[in-house]
Structure formats: structure tokens, C-alpha cells
Amino acid sequence: MVCSGSFPDHYAMGSVLLACQEFGPSGLKLGMQIHGLILKSKCAIDVLACNVLISMYGRCSAYRDCARRVFEDIESKNLISWNSIISVYSQRGDADMQFLRLCLLEQLLTRVKKSGLVLDLYVVRNKHGEEATEVFAEMRNMVELNVESYVILLSSFAEFASLEKGRRIGKEVHGYVIRSGLIDKEVAVGNGLIIMYAKCGAIDDSRSVFKLMVEKDSVSWSTVISGLRQNEYFEEAIKSFCEMRRAGNLPFNCILITTLSSCASLGWIMLGQQVHSEAFKLGLDFDVPV
């Protein structure tokens, strides 16, 4: 195409860069040459092409600083730009970041201004949630949070190097969603809090959130049962399973697996057989994980 005298537009550039990502180091070399071509064209300021470049460089740890430079050069960043760089820094093996340090999260959330954008924050869980949250702090004056943003942001706190710090900041978000009334309107937020507290080892806080939820769905039951199991509250996990059944909620495979695992940890064979019978009645006995 280039040899014939036709210069590719940003869509063509983006497609070729995506293809380069699939060929590992050799594809990266070609991608860098295409980047050079982009810099000589009007595509150098195109957000679509730059977003793909961030993703391409981010796949190779040795070139993640290149991803950061591309990101910084984008004049009008969109949600994909933010999501891409968050993903890159979530996968970093070091904490040497030039982003702003995380300020008091409650202040961050209350200072968020409407800008016509809705943040859809995806944090890649590779044990670097703290760094990903620092990236989030940079966006405090640029985006409006939606429900999914709160849920995924809460999930990052369990990946902090210090679980105590993650739990403390998670509590600040918890206080905010209570005052905003969001916790009573959105089941997903309550479920996110249950998971966050359980993974941070604060199982009593996790159970408290569950008990105070106005509405509960199957995910609510699954998360609290799983949290109890992870924190070795095996008997309580089984009791919660029984409460769920008495409330008329049907279990799915994840709940059955967690309950069976708790029975095994306690050596409760007969109860495990009853749960197995339950799985049989629900047609889940042939489910491979169960």
C-alpha cells in the first residue's frame, strides 16, 4: 500500500499495529518502524493509533516506558487510553512510577468533576493493584465514576503489597458509597465490598456488609460463602450455604464447589454427600469443576 504511493489512515495503522502484537519480538520491531512512519504523519496525534501503540509497547516489559511516553503525548486521552496505560502499569514488576501518589481516596472521589466521560476502569490483577490505583488518582479531575468503576477499583485494594493499607483505603470508599446511597441502589457495589474485605482478611467487615445489604443476589451469596472459605471459616461457610437454600436461592457450580471444599476441610463426609445430592438434582453433577 505504501509502496504504491497510498498513505494509510489511522484505521489502517491501528490494524497493522494490532497484527504486529501477535508476532512477539519480531512483530515489535516492525511495529517500531510503523511508529516511526506514524510520527511523520498526521496520525502522530491520532488517539486511536496512539492507543494501539500503548498496547503494543506494554506487552513487552522492556518497552513499557515507551508506552508511557506515547500516553503522555496524547493531547485528548479517551477511556481506552486510560485503560491501556492502567493495564500496562498493573503488570509492572516494579513500583518506580512517576504518577502522582495516591491521595486520600475519599477526597479524590468527592472532587471528581463531570466531563461528559464515564470511567470504565479495568485493573489487571497481577499483584500490582497499588500501582494501578495510583494511575487512577491521576484521573481525579477528568472523569465521572460509574458503578463498574467502583467495583473494579475495590478489587484492586486486595492486591496492595500491604493488605492493611488496602483495607484502610477500601474503608474510605465504603464510607463514600454509604453517604452517596450507592450501596443501597446497586447490588454490585455491595458485592464488591464483600470481596474486598474478605480478600484483605477483614472477614467480619465482609459479613457485616452482606447482612446489611437491602437486596442480595446469587453473586452476594457466592462471594460471602467464598470469603468465609478463603479465611478458613469453614463451618460458617456451610451455614451460609444452608441459609441461602432456606431463602430459596439456587446454588450454581462455584457455590457448590466452595461448600464441598468446606465439607472436606471439616471432614464432614455425610453433609458433603448431601451437597453432592443437591448438585445431582440441579443437573450439575457432570460439571467438571464440581
KOLKE-899425 format. One record per residue (C-alpha): residue in three letters; x, y, z. Coordinates in Angstrom, 2 decimals, decimal comma, padded with zeros to 5 digits, always signed. Example, Ala and Ser with C-alpha at 12.3 -4.5 7.8 and 13.67 -1.06 7.14 Angstrom:
@resn->ALA&px->+012,30&py->-004,50&pz->+007,80
@resn->SER&px->+013,67&py->-001,06&pz->+007,14
***
This chain:
@resn->MET&px->+000,00&py->+000,00&pz->+000,00
@resn->VAL&px->+002,78&py->+002,40&pz->+000,98
@resn->CYS&px->+004,93&py->+001,30&pz->-001,97
@resn->SER&px->+002,07&py->+002,07&pz->-004,34
@resn->GLY&px->+002,04&py->+005,66&pz->-003,10
@resn->SER&px->-001,07&py->+005,45&pz->-000,89
@resn->PHE&px->-000,54&py->+006,58&pz->+002,67
@resn->PRO&px->-002,52&py->+004,56&pz->+005,28
@resn->ASP&px->-005,01&py->+006,34&pz->+007,52
@resn->HIS&px->-005,27&py->+005,85&pz->+011,30
@resn->TYR&px->-007,56&py->+002,84&pz->+010,92
@resn->ALA&px->-005,07&py->+001,04&pz->+008,68
@resn->MET&px->-002,20&py->+001,97&pz->+011,01
@resn->GLY&px->-004,11&py->+000,64&pz->+014,00
@resn->SER&px->-004,94&py->-002,63&pz->+012,28
@resn->VAL&px->-001,33&py->-003,25&pz->+011,26
@resn->LEU&px->-000,06&py->-002,45&pz->+014,76
@resn->LEU&px->-002,57&py->-004,91&pz->+016,23
@resn->ALA&px->-001,27&py->-007,55&pz->+013,85
@resn->CYS&px->+002,32&py->-006,79&pz->+014,95
@resn->GLN&px->+001,38&py->-007,59&pz->+018,55
@resn->GLU&px->+000,64&py->-011,18&pz->+017,59
@resn->PHE&px->+004,19&py->-011,88&pz->+016,37
@resn->GLY&px->+006,15&py->-011,23&pz->+019,55
@resn->PRO&px->+009,63&py->-009,62&pz->+019,35
@resn->SER&px->+009,78&py->-009,74&pz->+015,56
@resn->GLY&px->+006,41&py->-008,05&pz->+015,34
@resn->LEU&px->+007,53&py->-005,41&pz->+017,83
@resn->LYS&px->+010,47&py->-004,47&pz->+015,59
@resn->LEU&px->+008,12&py->-003,95&pz->+012,66
@resn->GLY&px->+005,73&py->-002,08&pz->+014,94
@resn->MET&px->+008,51&py->+000,32&pz->+015,93
@resn->GLN&px->+009,19&py->+001,02&pz->+012,25
@resn->ILE&px->+005,49&py->+001,73&pz->+011,73
@resn->HIS&px->+005,62&py->+004,01&pz->+014,77
@resn->GLY&px->+008,36&py->+005,94&pz->+013,04
@resn->LEU&px->+006,13&py->+006,27&pz->+009,98
@resn->ILE&px->+003,27&py->+007,46&pz->+012,19
@resn->LEU&px->+005,44&py->+010,17&pz->+013,73
@resn->LYS&px->+005,99&py->+011,61&pz->+010,25
@resn->SER&px->+002,26&py->+011,81&pz->+009,56
@resn->LYS&px->-000,85&py->+013,42&pz->+010,99
@resn->CYS&px->-001,56&py->+010,09&pz->+012,71
@resn->ALA&px->+001,02&py->+011,08&pz->+015,31
@resn->ILE&px->-001,71&py->+012,93&pz->+017,21
@resn->ASP&px->-004,49&py->+010,43&pz->+016,48
@resn->VAL&px->-005,78&py->+008,87&pz->+019,70
@resn->LEU&px->-006,76&py->+005,56&pz->+018,04
@resn->ALA&px->-003,28&py->+004,92&pz->+016,67
@resn->CYS&px->-001,65&py->+006,02&pz->+019,94
@resn->ASN&px->-003,86&py->+003,70&pz->+021,98
@resn->VAL&px->-002,74&py->+000,73&pz->+019,90
@resn->LEU&px->+000,89&py->+001,80&pz->+020,33
@resn->ILE&px->+000,43&py->+001,85&pz->+024,12
@resn->SER&px->-000,93&py->-001,67&pz->+023,99
@resn->MET&px->+001,87&py->-002,87&pz->+021,69
@resn->TYR&px->+004,71&py->-001,45&pz->+023,80
@resn->GLY&px->+003,00&py->-002,50&pz->+027,00
@resn->ARG&px->+003,20&py->-006,16&pz->+026,03
@resn->CYS&px->+006,99&py->-006,05&pz->+026,28
@resn->SER&px->+008,33&py->-005,16&pz->+029,74
@resn->ALA&px->+011,50&py->-003,63&pz->+028,26
@resn->TYR&px->+009,46&py->-001,09&pz->+026,29
@resn->ARG&px->+006,81&py->-000,06&pz->+028,81
@resn->ASP&px->+008,45&py->+003,32&pz->+029,23
@resn->CYS&px->+007,77&py->+003,82&pz->+025,52
@resn->ALA&px->+004,10&py->+003,11&pz->+026,24
@resn->ARG&px->+004,15&py->+005,79&pz->+028,93
@resn->ARG&px->+005,72&py->+008,35&pz->+026,56
@resn->VAL&px->+003,12&py->+007,64&pz->+023,89
@resn->PHE&px->+000,40&py->+008,06&pz->+026,52
@resn->GLU&px->+001,80&py->+011,38&pz->+027,74
@resn->ASP&px->+001,94&py->+012,73&pz->+024,18
@resn->ILE&px->-001,78&py->+012,14&pz->+023,57
@resn->GLU&px->-003,49&py->+015,53&pz->+023,74
@resn->SER&px->-007,05&py->+014,25&pz->+024,11
@resn->LYS&px->-006,98&py->+011,00&pz->+026,06
@resn->ASN&px->-010,09&py->+008,84&pz->+025,96
@resn->LEU&px->-011,19&py->+005,92&pz->+028,13
@resn->ILE&px->-009,25&py->+003,41&pz->+026,07
@resn->SER&px->-006,09&py->+005,48&pz->+026,59
@resn->TRP&px->-006,53&py->+005,37&pz->+030,36
@resn->ASN&px->-007,50&py->+001,70&pz->+030,41
@resn->SER&px->-004,47&py->+000,80&pz->+028,30
@resn->ILE&px->-001,92&py->+002,58&pz->+030,49
@resn->ILE&px->-003,57&py->+001,25&pz->+033,67
@resn->SER&px->-003,22&py->-002,24&pz->+032,26
@resn->VAL&px->+000,45&py->-001,62&pz->+031,47
@resn->TYR&px->+001,30&py->-000,35&pz->+034,94
@resn->SER&px->-000,78&py->-003,01&pz->+036,65
@resn->GLN&px->+001,53&py->-005,60&pz->+035,11
@resn->ARG&px->+004,76&py->-003,86&pz->+036,10
@resn->GLY&px->+007,11&py->-005,73&pz->+038,37
@resn->ASP&px->+008,41&py->-002,53&pz->+039,97
@resn->ALA&px->+006,89&py->+000,38&pz->+041,80
@resn->ASP&px->+009,06&py->+003,08&pz->+040,20
@resn->MET&px->+006,28&py->+005,21&pz->+038,75
@resn->GLN&px->+006,21&py->+008,92&pz->+038,04
@resn->PHE&px->+002,45&py->+009,17&pz->+038,55
@resn->LEU&px->+001,03&py->+011,18&pz->+041,40
@resn->ARG&px->+000,91&py->+009,39&pz->+044,73
@resn->LEU&px->-002,45&py->+008,24&pz->+045,90
@resn->CYS&px->-004,16&py->+010,97&pz->+047,91
@resn->LEU&px->-006,94&py->+010,39&pz->+050,38
@resn->LEU&px->-009,40&py->+008,44&pz->+048,27
@resn->GLU&px->-012,48&py->+009,98&pz->+049,79
@resn->GLN&px->-011,25&py->+013,42&pz->+048,78
@resn->LEU&px->-010,46&py->+012,04&pz->+045,33
@resn->LEU&px->-013,98&py->+010,75&pz->+044,80
@resn->THR&px->-015,70&py->+013,90&pz->+046,04
@resn->ARG&px->-013,56&py->+016,07&pz->+043,76
@resn->VAL&px->-014,36&py->+014,16&pz->+040,58
@resn->LYS&px->-015,93&py->+016,52&pz->+038,05
@resn->LYS&px->-018,34&py->+015,72&pz->+035,27
@resn->SER&px->-016,69&py->+015,92&pz->+031,88
@resn->GLY&px->-019,04&py->+014,00&pz->+029,63
@resn->LEU&px->-016,93&py->+010,88&pz->+030,12
@resn->VAL&px->-017,78&py->+007,79&pz->+032,09
@resn->LEU&px->-014,86&py->+005,92&pz->+033,58
@resn->ASP&px->-014,76&py->+002,21&pz->+032,87
@resn->LEU&px->-011,69&py->+001,32&pz->+034,92
@resn->TYR&px->-010,21&py->-002,09&pz->+034,24
@resn->VAL&px->-007,46&py->-003,06&pz->+036,66
@resn->VAL&px->-005,45&py->-006,10&pz->+035,64
@resn->ARG&px->-004,92&py->-008,23&pz->+038,76
@resn->ASN&px->-001,26&py->-009,13&pz->+038,67
@resn->LYS&px->-000,46&py->-008,31&pz->+042,31
@resn->HIS&px->+000,15&py->-004,64&pz->+041,48
@resn->GLY&px->-003,19&py->-003,11&pz->+042,42
@resn->GLU&px->-001,46&py->-000,30&pz->+044,32
@resn->GLU&px->+000,29&py->+000,97&pz->+041,20
@resn->ALA&px->-002,95&py->+000,73&pz->+039,21
@resn->THR&px->-004,72&py->+002,78&pz->+041,87
@resn->GLU&px->-002,03&py->+005,45&pz->+041,59
@resn->VAL&px->-002,85&py->+005,76&pz->+037,91
@resn->PHE&px->-006,49&py->+006,14&pz->+038,87
@resn->ALA&px->-005,52&py->+009,05&pz->+041,15
@resn->GLU&px->-004,28&py->+011,00&pz->+038,13
@resn->MET&px->-007,73&py->+010,90&pz->+036,59
@resn->ARG&px->-009,49&py->+012,52&pz->+039,53
@resn->ASN&px->-010,33&py->+015,75&pz->+037,71
@resn->MET&px->-011,14&py->+014,19&pz->+034,36
@resn->VAL&px->-013,79&py->+011,51&pz->+034,68
@resn->GLU&px->-017,04&py->+010,54&pz->+036,34
@resn->LEU&px->-017,18&py->+007,15&pz->+038,03
@resn->ASN&px->-019,84&py->+004,61&pz->+037,18
@resn->VAL&px->-020,85&py->+001,53&pz->+039,17
@resn->GLU&px->-018,39&py->-000,73&pz->+037,37
@resn->SER&px->-015,61&py->+001,69&pz->+038,24
@resn->TYR&px->-016,29&py->+001,36&pz->+041,96
@resn->VAL&px->-016,50&py->-002,43&pz->+041,76
@resn->ILE&px->-013,21&py->-002,84&pz->+039,90
@resn->LEU&px->-011,48&py->-000,16&pz->+041,95
@resn->LEU&px->-012,47&py->-002,05&pz->+045,11
@resn->SER&px->-010,97&py->-005,22&pz->+043,65
@resn->SER&px->-007,56&py->-003,56&pz->+043,34
@resn->PHE&px->-007,20&py->-002,96&pz->+047,09
@resn->ALA&px->-006,73&py->-006,65&pz->+047,80
@resn->GLU&px->-003,67&py->-006,56&pz->+045,53
@resn->PHE&px->-001,82&py->-003,96&pz->+047,61
@resn->ALA&px->+001,56&py->-005,02&pz->+048,99
@resn->SER&px->+000,13&py->-004,14&pz->+052,41
@resn->LEU&px->-003,32&py->-005,62&pz->+052,88
@resn->GLU&px->-003,84&py->-003,34&pz->+055,87
@resn->LYS&px->-003,34&py->-000,30&pz->+053,64
@resn->GLY&px->-005,67&py->-001,77&pz->+051,03
@resn->ARG&px->-008,33&py->-002,42&pz->+053,68
@resn->ARG&px->-007,98&py->+001,11&pz->+055,09
@resn->ILE&px->-008,42&py->+002,80&pz->+051,71
@resn->GLY&px->-011,23&py->+000,37&pz->+050,90
@resn->LYS&px->-012,99&py->+001,55&pz->+054,06
@resn->GLU&px->-012,75&py->+005,13&pz->+052,79
@resn->VAL&px->-014,50&py->+004,11&pz->+049,58
@resn->HIS&px->-017,03&py->+002,18&pz->+051,66
@resn->GLY&px->-017,83&py->+005,34&pz->+053,63
@resn->TYR&px->-018,29&py->+007,27&pz->+050,40
@resn->VAL&px->-020,71&py->+004,80&pz->+048,82
@resn->ILE&px->-022,75&py->+004,72&pz->+052,04
@resn->ARG&px->-023,08&py->+008,52&pz->+052,13
@resn->SER&px->-023,90&py->+008,65&pz->+048,43
@resn->GLY&px->-026,58&py->+005,97&pz->+048,84
@resn->LEU&px->-024,97&py->+003,92&pz->+046,09
@resn->ILE&px->-024,61&py->+000,83&pz->+048,26
@resn->ASP&px->-028,41&py->+000,60&pz->+048,67
@resn->LYS&px->-029,07&py->+001,14&pz->+044,97
@resn->GLU&px->-026,52&py->-001,17&pz->+043,39
@resn->VAL&px->-026,07&py->-004,78&pz->+044,50
@resn->ALA&px->-022,78&py->-004,96&pz->+042,58
@resn->VAL&px->-021,20&py->-002,35&pz->+044,87
@resn->GLY&px->-022,13&py->-004,34&pz->+047,96
@resn->ASN&px->-020,75&py->-007,48&pz->+046,35
@resn->GLY&px->-017,51&py->-005,65&pz->+045,57
@resn->LEU&px->-017,18&py->-004,60&pz->+049,22
@resn->ILE&px->-017,77&py->-008,18&pz->+050,41
@resn->ILE&px->-014,98&py->-009,44&pz->+048,16
@resn->MET&px->-012,63&py->-006,60&pz->+049,06
@resn->TYR&px->-012,93&py->-007,10&pz->+052,81
@resn->ALA&px->-012,69&py->-010,90&pz->+052,54
@resn->LYS&px->-009,53&py->-010,76&pz->+050,44
@resn->CYS&px->-008,00&py->-008,22&pz->+052,83
@resn->GLY&px->-008,62&py->-010,63&pz->+055,71
@resn->ALA&px->-011,35&py->-008,50&pz->+057,30
@resn->ILE&px->-013,98&py->-011,25&pz->+057,25
@resn->ASP&px->-016,12&py->-009,65&pz->+059,98
@resn->ASP&px->-016,46&py->-006,49&pz->+057,89
@resn->SER&px->-017,28&py->-008,64&pz->+054,88
@resn->ARG&px->-020,07&py->-010,42&pz->+056,74
@resn->SER&px->-021,38&py->-007,13&pz->+058,10
@resn->VAL&px->-021,70&py->-005,69&pz->+054,59
@resn->PHE&px->-023,56&py->-008,82&pz->+053,49
@resn->LYS&px->-026,01&py->-008,69&pz->+056,41
@resn->LEU&px->-026,79&py->-005,01&pz->+055,87
@resn->MET&px->-027,42&py->-005,29&pz->+052,12
@resn->VAL&px->-031,01&py->-004,40&pz->+051,27
@resn->GLU&px->-031,00&py->-006,73&pz->+048,27
@resn->LYS&px->-028,88&py->-009,82&pz->+047,69
@resn->ASP&px->-028,39&py->-011,80&pz->+044,51
@resn->SER&px->-026,68&py->-015,12&pz->+043,79
@resn->VAL&px->-023,33&py->-013,33&pz->+043,50
@resn->SER&px->-023,78&py->-011,89&pz->+047,00
@resn->TRP&px->-024,23&py->-015,38&pz->+048,45
@resn->SER&px->-021,38&py->-016,77&pz->+046,39
@resn->THR&px->-018,94&py->-014,06&pz->+047,46
@resn->VAL&px->-019,71&py->-014,29&pz->+051,17
@resn->ILE&px->-019,50&py->-018,10&pz->+051,14
@resn->SER&px->-016,25&py->-017,99&pz->+049,17
@resn->GLY&px->-014,85&py->-015,31&pz->+051,50
@resn->LEU&px->-015,60&py->-017,42&pz->+054,56
@resn->ARG&px->-013,96&py->-020,42&pz->+052,94
@resn->GLN&px->-010,83&py->-018,43&pz->+051,97
@resn->ASN&px->-010,47&py->-017,20&pz->+055,55
@resn->GLU&px->-010,91&py->-020,76&pz->+056,87
@resn->TYR&px->-014,33&py->-020,15&pz->+058,41
@resn->PHE&px->-015,46&py->-023,49&pz->+057,03
@resn->GLU&px->-018,42&py->-024,09&pz->+059,33
@resn->GLU&px->-019,75&py->-020,56&pz->+058,76
@resn->ALA&px->-019,42&py->-021,06&pz->+055,00
@resn->ILE&px->-021,57&py->-024,19&pz->+055,20
@resn->LYS&px->-024,11&py->-022,42&pz->+057,42
@resn->SER&px->-024,34&py->-019,60&pz->+054,89
@resn->PHE&px->-024,96&py->-022,17&pz->+052,16
@resn->CYS&px->-027,83&py->-023,62&pz->+054,19
@resn->GLU&px->-029,24&py->-020,12&pz->+054,81
@resn->MET&px->-029,10&py->-019,45&pz->+051,09
@resn->ARG&px->-031,07&py->-022,60&pz->+050,34
@resn->ARG&px->-033,66&py->-021,77&pz->+053,02
@resn->ALA&px->-034,07&py->-018,35&pz->+051,41
@resn->GLY&px->-034,99&py->-020,12&pz->+048,18
@resn->ASN&px->-031,87&py->-019,29&pz->+046,21
@resn->LEU&px->-030,49&py->-021,94&pz->+043,90
@resn->PRO&px->-026,72&py->-022,55&pz->+044,03
@resn->PHE&px->-024,55&py->-022,59&pz->+040,95
@resn->ASN&px->-021,35&py->-024,53&pz->+040,45
@resn->CYS&px->-019,00&py->-022,08&pz->+042,20
@resn->ILE&px->-021,10&py->-022,13&pz->+045,38
@resn->LEU&px->-021,27&py->-025,93&pz->+045,33
@resn->ILE&px->-017,50&py->-026,21&pz->+044,86
@resn->THR&px->-016,83&py->-023,86&pz->+047,79
@resn->THR&px->-019,29&py->-025,70&pz->+050,03
@resn->LEU&px->-017,91&py->-029,12&pz->+049,12
@resn->SER&px->-014,40&py->-027,83&pz->+049,81
@resn->SER&px->-015,51&py->-026,61&pz->+053,25
@resn->CYS&px->-017,06&py->-030,00&pz->+053,99
@resn->ALA&px->-013,79&py->-031,67&pz->+053,02
@resn->SER&px->-011,78&py->-029,35&pz->+055,27
@resn->LEU&px->-014,00&py->-030,25&pz->+058,23
@resn->GLY&px->-014,19&py->-033,93&pz->+057,35
@resn->TRP&px->-017,98&py->-033,72&pz->+057,11
@resn->ILE&px->-018,48&py->-036,53&pz->+054,62
@resn->MET&px->-022,21&py->-037,01&pz->+055,14
@resn->LEU&px->-023,00&py->-033,35&pz->+054,62
@resn->GLY&px->-020,74&py->-033,37&pz->+051,57
@resn->GLN&px->-022,81&py->-036,24&pz->+050,20
@resn->GLN&px->-025,97&py->-034,21&pz->+050,75
@resn->VAL&px->-024,46&py->-031,30&pz->+048,84
@resn->HIS&px->-023,48&py->-033,76&pz->+046,11
@resn->SER&px->-027,09&py->-034,90&pz->+046,00
@resn->GLU&px->-028,12&py->-031,27&pz->+045,64
@resn->ALA&px->-025,77&py->-030,91&pz->+042,68
@resn->PHE&px->-027,28&py->-034,06&pz->+041,16
@resn->LYS&px->-030,82&py->-032,67&pz->+041,44
@resn->LEU&px->-029,74&py->-029,43&pz->+039,78
@resn->GLY&px->-028,03&py->-031,27&pz->+036,94
@resn->LEU&px->-024,57&py->-030,04&pz->+037,97
@resn->ASP&px->-023,11&py->-033,43&pz->+038,88
@resn->PHE&px->-021,46&py->-033,70&pz->+035,45
@resn->ASP&px->-019,96&py->-030,23&pz->+035,72
@resn->VAL&px->-016,19&py->-030,82&pz->+035,61
@resn->PRO&px->-015,19&py->-028,38&pz->+038,40
@resn->VAL&px->-017,89&py->-029,79&pz->+040,73
***
